């Protein structure tokens, strides 16, 4: 009887680890959508207490007349950046020149602290003339 209970316990533990690991892998590698946005990068910062991630803000250049607040609001988009030196170099170069950029991003299904603070993860950048 004791041997059977021990076997059931180990089987249950293995099942929990497999389901948990599979769920974590799915949330990390599965992309809900992907797309492109065009604008000017206005912020890029390395943030986080435990997991340092690169976070940025893209000014899309659209103006909205916001009558309820009595002014004009600008549209910006927050994103996280894959931890790739080439992407960070490209972003820093376009920030230095104030150039308009096209960023390709992947939208994650859920937020994970080591991926970034947003569901949108930029994986490539190119200048727009």
C-alpha positions as CSV (number, residue, x, y, z in Angstrom):
1,X,0.0,0.0,0.0
2,X,2.8,2.5,0.9
3,X,4.6,1.7,-2.3
4,X,1.5,2.4,-4.3
5,X,0.9,5.8,-2.6
6,X,4.5,6.8,-3.2
7,X,4.2,5.9,-6.9
8,X,1.0,7.9,-7.2
9,X,2.7,10.9,-5.5
10,X,5.7,10.8,-7.9
11,X,3.4,10.4,-10.9
12,X,1.3,13.4,-9.7
13,X,4.4,15.5,-9.2
14,X,5.8,14.6,-12.7
15,X,2.4,15.5,-14.2
16,X,2.3,18.9,-12.5
17,X,5.9,19.6,-13.6
18,X,5.1,18.6,-17.2
19,X,1.9,20.7,-17.4
20,X,3.5,23.7,-15.6
21,X,6.6,23.5,-17.9
22,X,4.5,23.1,-21.0
23,X,2.3,26.1,-20.0
24,X,5.3,28.3,-19.3
25,X,6.9,27.3,-22.6
26,X,3.7,28.1,-24.4
27,X,3.4,31.5,-22.8
28,X,7.0,32.3,-23.6
29,X,7.3,31.2,-27.2
30,X,3.7,31.5,-28.5
31,X,2.8,34.7,-30.4
32,X,-0.8,35.9,-30.3
33,X,-0.2,38.3,-33.3
34,X,2.6,40.2,-35.0
35,X,2.7,43.4,-36.9
36,X,4.4,46.7,-37.8
37,X,4.2,50.2,-36.4
38,X,5.8,53.4,-37.7
39,X,6.8,56.4,-35.8
40,X,9.6,58.1,-33.8
41,X,11.2,56.5,-30.7
42,X,11.0,58.9,-27.8
43,X,12.2,56.6,-25.0
44,X,14.3,53.6,-24.4
45,X,15.2,52.4,-20.9
46,X,16.6,49.4,-19.1
47,X,14.1,48.6,-16.3
48,X,13.4,46.1,-13.7
49,X,14.3,45.0,-10.2
50,X,15.1,41.3,-10.8
51,X,14.7,40.9,-14.5
52,X,16.2,43.8,-16.5
53,X,14.3,44.4,-19.7
54,X,14.5,47.1,-22.3
55,X,11.3,49.2,-22.6
56,X,10.5,51.9,-25.1
57,X,7.9,54.3,-26.3
58,X,7.1,55.0,-30.0
59,X,5.4,58.3,-30.9
60,X,3.2,57.6,-33.8
61,X,2.7,61.2,-34.8
62,X,-1.1,61.2,-34.8
63,X,-3.0,64.0,-33.1
64,X,-6.4,63.6,-31.6
65,X,-8.6,66.5,-30.6
66,X,-9.6,65.7,-27.1
67,X,-12.6,68.0,-26.4
68,X,-13.3,66.6,-23.0
69,X,-9.9,67.6,-21.7
70,X,-9.7,70.8,-23.8
71,X,-6.6,69.9,-25.8
72,X,-4.8,67.8,-28.3
73,X,-3.5,64.4,-27.3
74,X,-0.7,62.6,-29.0
75,X,-0.7,58.8,-29.6
76,X,2.1,56.8,-28.3
77,X,2.8,53.1,-28.1
78,X,4.8,51.3,-25.4
79,X,6.8,48.2,-26.2
80,X,9.5,45.8,-24.9
81,X,12.6,44.9,-26.8
82,X,14.2,41.5,-27.4
83,X,17.5,41.4,-25.6
84,X,19.5,41.4,-28.9
85,X,22.5,43.7,-29.3
86,X,21.7,44.4,-33.0
87,X,18.2,45.6,-32.1
88,X,19.4,47.8,-29.3
89,X,22.1,49.3,-31.6
90,X,19.5,50.0,-34.3
91,X,17.2,51.7,-31.8
92,X,20.0,53.8,-30.3
93,X,21.0,54.9,-33.8
94,X,17.5,56.0,-34.8
95,X,17.0,57.8,-31.4
96,X,20.3,59.7,-32.0
97,X,19.2,60.9,-35.4
98,X,15.5,61.4,-34.5
99,X,14.6,59.3,-37.5
100,X,11.2,57.8,-38.3
101,X,11.3,54.0,-37.9
102,X,9.4,50.9,-38.7
103,X,9.4,48.4,-35.9
104,X,8.2,44.8,-36.3
105,X,6.7,43.3,-33.2
106,X,5.2,40.2,-31.8
107,X,2.3,40.3,-29.3
108,X,2.6,37.8,-26.6
109,X,-0.4,36.0,-25.0
110,X,0.5,37.1,-21.5
111,X,3.1,39.1,-19.6
112,X,6.2,37.3,-18.3
113,X,8.7,39.3,-16.2
114,X,11.8,38.1,-18.1
115,X,10.2,39.0,-21.5
116,X,9.2,42.6,-20.7
117,X,6.7,44.9,-19.2
118,X,4.4,44.9,-22.2
119,X,2.8,42.2,-24.4
120,X,4.4,43.8,-27.5
121,X,8.0,42.7,-28.1
122,X,10.0,44.4,-30.9
123,X,12.2,42.0,-32.8
124,X,13.5,44.2,-35.7
125,X,13.9,47.9,-36.5
126,X,14.4,49.7,-39.8
127,X,14.7,53.4,-40.7
128,X,12.0,54.9,-42.9
129,X,12.9,57.7,-45.3
